[in-house]
């Protein structure tokens, strides 16, 4: 279970990078793309440590993907006032269910 911390840090840096990328796309600061790329790079270093410490490629990649997608959706909804429809909400719910099932041991 030593892979939990690196994969958590990967998720945090990925979400931070997504926020910088969104801000750059909105034109609020022309240098945010540099911050986004830096955060993506740092996050992927933690991915290497997660793999080395036993996350497994299949389990680790799914946990990373679902976690960052769910967090990105929440940030998009609450901070950028993006909208989702009922099918997308169902998809988010199923993503949460699958995340719990993958973590079940």
VEXKOLRO-169690 format. One record per residue (C-alpha): residue number from 1; chain; y, x, z. Coordinates in Angstrom, 1 decimal. Last residue first. Layout:
<NUM,'A',<Y,X,Z>>
...
END
This chain:
<105,'A',<-5.7,-9.7,-1.2>>
<104,'A',<-3.1,-12.1,-2.6>>
<103,'A',<-0.3,-10.2,-4.3>>
<102,'A',<-1.4,-11.4,-7.8>>
<101,'A',<-1.7,-15.0,-6.5>>
<100,'A',<1.8,-14.9,-5.0>>
<99,'A',<3.3,-13.6,-8.2>>
<98,'A',<1.5,-16.2,-10.2>>
<97,'A',<2.9,-19.0,-8.0>>
<96,'A',<6.4,-17.6,-8.4>>
<95,'A',<6.0,-17.4,-12.2>>
<94,'A',<4.7,-21.0,-12.2>>
<93,'A',<7.9,-22.1,-10.4>>
<92,'A',<10.1,-20.1,-12.9>>
<91,'A',<8.3,-21.7,-15.8>>
<90,'A',<8.7,-25.2,-14.3>>
<89,'A',<12.4,-24.5,-14.0>>
<88,'A',<12.5,-23.4,-17.6>>
<87,'A',<10.8,-26.7,-18.6>>
<86,'A',<13.3,-28.6,-16.6>>
<85,'A',<16.3,-27.0,-18.3>>
<84,'A',<18.3,-23.9,-17.2>>
<83,'A',<22.0,-23.3,-17.0>>
<82,'A',<24.2,-20.2,-16.6>>
<81,'A',<26.8,-20.3,-13.8>>
<80,'A',<27.3,-16.5,-13.8>>
<79,'A',<26.9,-16.0,-10.1>>
<78,'A',<24.4,-18.7,-9.0>>
<77,'A',<22.4,-19.4,-12.1>>
<76,'A',<22.4,-16.0,-13.7>>
<75,'A',<21.7,-14.3,-10.3>>
<74,'A',<18.8,-16.7,-9.7>>
<73,'A',<17.4,-16.1,-13.2>>
<72,'A',<17.8,-12.3,-12.8>>
<71,'A',<15.9,-12.5,-9.4>>
<70,'A',<13.0,-14.4,-11.0>>
<69,'A',<12.9,-12.1,-14.0>>
<68,'A',<13.0,-9.0,-11.8>>
<67,'A',<10.2,-10.2,-9.6>>
<66,'A',<8.0,-11.4,-12.5>>
<65,'A',<8.3,-8.2,-14.4>>
<64,'A',<7.8,-5.8,-11.5>>
<63,'A',<4.8,-7.7,-10.1>>
<62,'A',<3.3,-7.9,-13.6>>
<61,'A',<3.9,-4.2,-14.2>>
<60,'A',<2.4,-3.2,-10.8>>
<59,'A',<-0.7,-5.3,-11.2>>
<58,'A',<-1.6,-4.1,-14.7>>
<57,'A',<-0.5,-0.5,-14.3>>
<56,'A',<-1.9,0.1,-10.9>>
<55,'A',<0.2,0.1,-7.7>>
<54,'A',<-1.6,3.1,-6.4>>
<53,'A',<0.8,5.7,-5.2>>
<52,'A',<1.2,7.5,-8.6>>
<51,'A',<2.1,4.2,-10.3>>
<50,'A',<4.7,3.3,-7.7>>
<49,'A',<6.1,6.9,-7.9>>
<48,'A',<6.5,6.5,-11.7>>
<47,'A',<8.1,3.1,-11.3>>
<46,'A',<10.6,4.7,-8.8>>
<45,'A',<11.7,7.0,-11.6>>
<44,'A',<12.1,3.9,-13.7>>
<43,'A',<14.6,2.5,-11.3>>
<42,'A',<16.8,5.7,-11.5>>
<41,'A',<16.8,5.4,-15.3>>
<40,'A',<17.7,1.7,-15.3>>
<39,'A',<20.4,2.3,-12.8>>
<38,'A',<21.9,5.1,-14.9>>
<37,'A',<21.7,2.9,-18.0>>
<36,'A',<23.5,0.1,-16.3>>
<35,'A',<26.2,2.4,-14.8>>
<34,'A',<26.9,3.8,-18.3>>
<33,'A',<27.0,0.3,-19.8>>
<32,'A',<29.6,-0.6,-17.1>>
<31,'A',<32.1,1.8,-18.8>>
<30,'A',<33.9,-0.8,-20.9>>
<29,'A',<34.7,-2.8,-17.9>>
<28,'A',<35.1,-6.6,-17.7>>
<27,'A',<33.9,-7.1,-21.3>>
<26,'A',<31.5,-9.9,-20.6>>
<25,'A',<28.7,-7.8,-22.0>>
<24,'A',<29.6,-5.0,-19.6>>
<23,'A',<29.4,-7.4,-16.7>>
<22,'A',<25.9,-8.5,-17.9>>
<21,'A',<24.8,-4.9,-18.2>>
<20,'A',<26.1,-4.0,-14.8>>
<19,'A',<24.2,-7.0,-13.3>>
<18,'A',<21.0,-6.1,-15.2>>
<17,'A',<21.3,-2.5,-13.9>>
<16,'A',<21.6,-3.8,-10.3>>
<15,'A',<18.5,-6.0,-10.9>>
<14,'A',<16.6,-3.0,-12.3>>
<13,'A',<17.7,-0.9,-9.4>>
<12,'A',<16.4,-3.4,-6.8>>
<11,'A',<13.1,-4.0,-8.7>>
<10,'A',<12.4,-0.2,-8.9>>
<9,'A',<13.3,0.1,-5.2>>
<8,'A',<10.7,-2.6,-4.4>>
<7,'A',<8.1,-0.8,-6.7>>
<6,'A',<8.8,2.4,-4.8>>
<5,'A',<8.4,0.7,-1.4>>
<4,'A',<5.3,-1.3,-2.2>>
<3,'A',<3.4,1.7,-3.7>>
<2,'A',<2.3,3.0,-0.3>>
<1,'A',<0.0,0.0,0.0>>
END
